[in-house]
């Protein structure tokens, strides 16, 4: 039509086009507001449910942690915090203890263990699994005294699974542990490693009825020179042990547990043993028992690579010196072992030590059977425990103190 713009003409045509169909098309109902309201309501219900789940899980985790604290208190280990709090909403429960310490009254004399802080975390979906992170340094001291031992690390984690007072499994993992005797920069080092972890779990029975425990220890680049010269160079190893004969896992002293083992005819099964350093390695397996004196008896069949490196560090020369002292005492003389030989002829003690060590190596090789460790020549020998004394073949190499 004249005088109408193209836009108005297009608008005018719409009704006519709809009318050709006979009647105007019905408009679709708008459901978006109802859908949005339902979605918001669902989110609110889920959020409320999750909050309820979190608080329920938090209460379970709190009771679990309190149960473990009560279990430790029954064993004479009393824990306290300078300050504490609970956080972690919405996906986890986290209990934080600042300036944590434990008074160990079950020991004679008693001592106090203190750490900077400890955090225990549990996931909402698994509140009975507690994972702890300990911040060092950790100190051990007599009440009111300076620390006797100080331990540091880059990270330390512990997990405990199960309902108190009966754990199902315990795992401890420590990165770069370092233990000193006393505090200060000049304190001697007792133990150091790149990492160490211990895993223990019940494989038969239950925590309150004759548990059989499987424990696996792993360490890497570990040294403990003050314990034995053999531990002066970095070692790495894996040891798996099965303990049988415990009555239960209720809080008690380790001496009492080994008394139970002895009374029930239990044992310590060394399922696998492997300790190595660049110049030597030892593998083995066997079973040990505890006798009525609390001493170890039994045999571990071992294979040794690097006898030439190990034997000089077993202290054969000291045994020779002790023998010379006894001989001198029997003759009424005041001898001092190998040092007495040096007074007779300077350097003689070194010759005797080297000859003795070489003789011991030859004797051990003759006593044992030839085998291999990682395609390297080794000797298979019995590592025998007799009332606490330890023998490699027929060579006495040390003694294990009584377990009770």
C-alpha positions, 0 to 999 in steps of 0.5 A, a space after each residue: 500500500 502507498 504510504 506504508 514502509 517496508 517494515 510496517 508492511 511486513 508486520 501487517 502480513 503476519 496476521 494474514 499468513 497465520 490466518 491462512 492456516 485457519 487459526 492463530 497458532 497457540 503460544 508455547 507455555 513458558 516452563 523455565 521459571 519452574 525449572 529454575 525454581 526446582 533446580 535451586 530447591 534441589 541445590 539447597 536440599 543437597 547443600 543441607 544434606 552435605 552439611 548434615 553429612 559433614 557434621 555427622 562425619 566430623 562427630 565420628 572423626 572427633 569420637 575416633 580421635 578421642 578414642 585413640 587419645 583415650 587408648 593412649 592414656 590407658 597405656 600411660 601416654 597422656 597427650 595435650 595441646 596448647 591450642 586446638 581447632 576443627 576445620 576443613 568444611 566442606 570436603 574433609 575434617 581437620 583437627 589441628 593441635 598447636 604445641 603438642 606434647 605427650 607425657 609418657 608415664 609408662 616408662 621408668 623414668 618418665 619422659 616428655 615428647 613434644 612437637 611444634 604441631 600435629 594435624 589430623 585429617 579425615 575425609 567426609 566419606 571415610 571418617 575412621 581413617 585418620 591421617 596425621 601430619 607432624 611438624 618438627 622439631 620433635 624433642 624427647 626429654 625428662 620432665 623439666 630437663 633439656 632435650 635428650 634427643 631431637 628429631 627433624 624431617 622434611 615431612 612426616 605423615 601417619 595414618 591410623 585405620 579402624 575404630 578405637 581402641 583396635 586399629 586395623 592398619 598403621 602407616 608411618 612415612 618420614 622424609 629426610 629424618 634426622 635424629 640427634 643426641 641432644 640439642 645444638 649444632 654439635 650434637 652427635 647424629 644417631 640416625 639419618 636417612 633420605 626416607 623411611 616408612 613403616 606399614 603394619 596391618 592385621 592379616 589374621 585374627 583381630 585386634 582383640 583376639 590373637 592378631 597376626 601382624 605383617 609389618 614392612 619397613 623400608 629405608 633409603 640412604 640410612 646411616 647410624 654410625 653410633 650403633 655399629 660401624 657397619 651402619 656408618 655408610 649409607 644403606 638401603 633396605 626392605 624388611 618384612 616381618 610377621 609377628 605371631 603370639 600376641 594375645 591382643 593389641 590392648 595398650 601395654 608395654 612391649 615387654 609384656 607383648 613379648 612375654 605373651 609371645 613366649 608363653 603362647 609359642 609365637 614367633 617372629 618370621 622374617 619373610 624377606 630381608 634385603 640390606 645393601 650398600 655399594 660394596 656389599 649386600 645381605 638377603 635372607 629369611 628365617 624364623 626367631 623365637 623368644 625363650 624364657 629368658 626373653 632372649 632370641 633363638 633361631 636361624 635366619 638363612 642369609 646370603 652375603 655379597 662383599 664379605 671382604 668389606 663387611 668382616 673388618 667392620 665386625 670387630 674381629 680385632 676387638 675380640 682378639 684384643 679381649 682375648 689377649 687381655 684375658 691371657 694377660 690377666 691369667 698370667 698376672 700381667 697388665 696387657 691391653 689387647 692389641 695395644 700391647 702388641 704395638 708396644 712390642 713391635 710398632 704396627 704389629 696390631 695392624 698385621 694381626 688384625 688384617 691376618 685375622 680378618 682375612 682368615 675369618 673371610 676365608 673360613 666363612 667362605 669355606 663354611 658357606 655355599 656359593 650363591 649370587 645376589 644380583 649376578 654378583 658372587 655371594 656366600 650363603 650362611 646361617 645367621 644364628 641366634 642363641 640365647 641372644 648371642 648372634 653368630 654368622 656361621 660359627 663367628 660370633 658377631 654380637 648380642 641382642 639384649 633381652 626383650 623382657 
